[in-house]
Amino acid sequence: MKDTFGKALHNYWKGDHRSPYFIRRDDGYVDRGSLNDYFTKKLYPMERHIIPYAQGKILDIGCGVGRHLLYFQNRKADIIGIDTSTCAIQTCKERGCKKTKVMDIFHSQFPEASFDTLLLFGHNIGIGGNLIGVKKLLTVARKLIKPGGVLLLTSIDVTKTKEKTHKEYHQKRLASKKYVGSVKIRIEYKESIGDWFEWLHVEPHVLKELGSKTGWQVKVLQHEKSGEYGAVLEAV
């Protein structure tokens, strides 16, 4: 798979702040993304609510350019980040992130019960791609967590959107027997066009159902009116 987004991030880190990236949905909708957001030192509201639950040894799944790695490193936490993007991991290293690996969580190289806390920030629960994939992701995560450990994640309930374009898209996905929170997108940056891939935004009640089937219990749910939410899942 092309590392289009990773290249965009690395170029931004190297000083190219003028070249935007775009997220194109398969219905033609295009969103101009902000690369600066991935380098901010500030925590987003949902992250601030659930980060205090982090404990012990931490794994950041889909760490990107290391925004959360640096946050925890600066607080002397034991944290490692993984990402499938070689460019993102290279950027992490150049920014001073101490422990990183190019790795696909679905092909984890870590022993079972290696971590006390797992992070899936940035809506990264969506890497599952569909409900079956998210269930598999939660299963893999459960194997990696120690007894009493926690999984911290952020996602969005798309049914809360007020945007007509998005509502119509989600209805079309439902009509084609897709989950309401599923989207098909690709990343575009300069002359590089990424591959199409499926992403999933999980409704809170669906997260609870999938969690109960994979050894997790949702202990905390923090919502915003926009549909954004943060969740703390505890291993049971």
Buried (B, 14 or more C-beta within 10 A) or exposed (E): EEBBBBBBBBBBBEEEEEEBBBBBBBEEBEEEBEBEEBBEEEBBEBBEBBBEBBBBBBBBBBBBBBBBBBBBBEEEBBBBBBBBBEBBBBBBEEBEBBBBBEBEBEEBEBEEBBBBBBBBBBBBBBBBBBBEBBBBBBBBBBBBBBEEBBBBBBBBBBEBBEEEEBEEBBEEBEEEEBBBBBBBBBBBBEEBBBEEBBBBBBBBEBBBBBBEEBBBEBEBBBBBEEBBBBBBBBBE
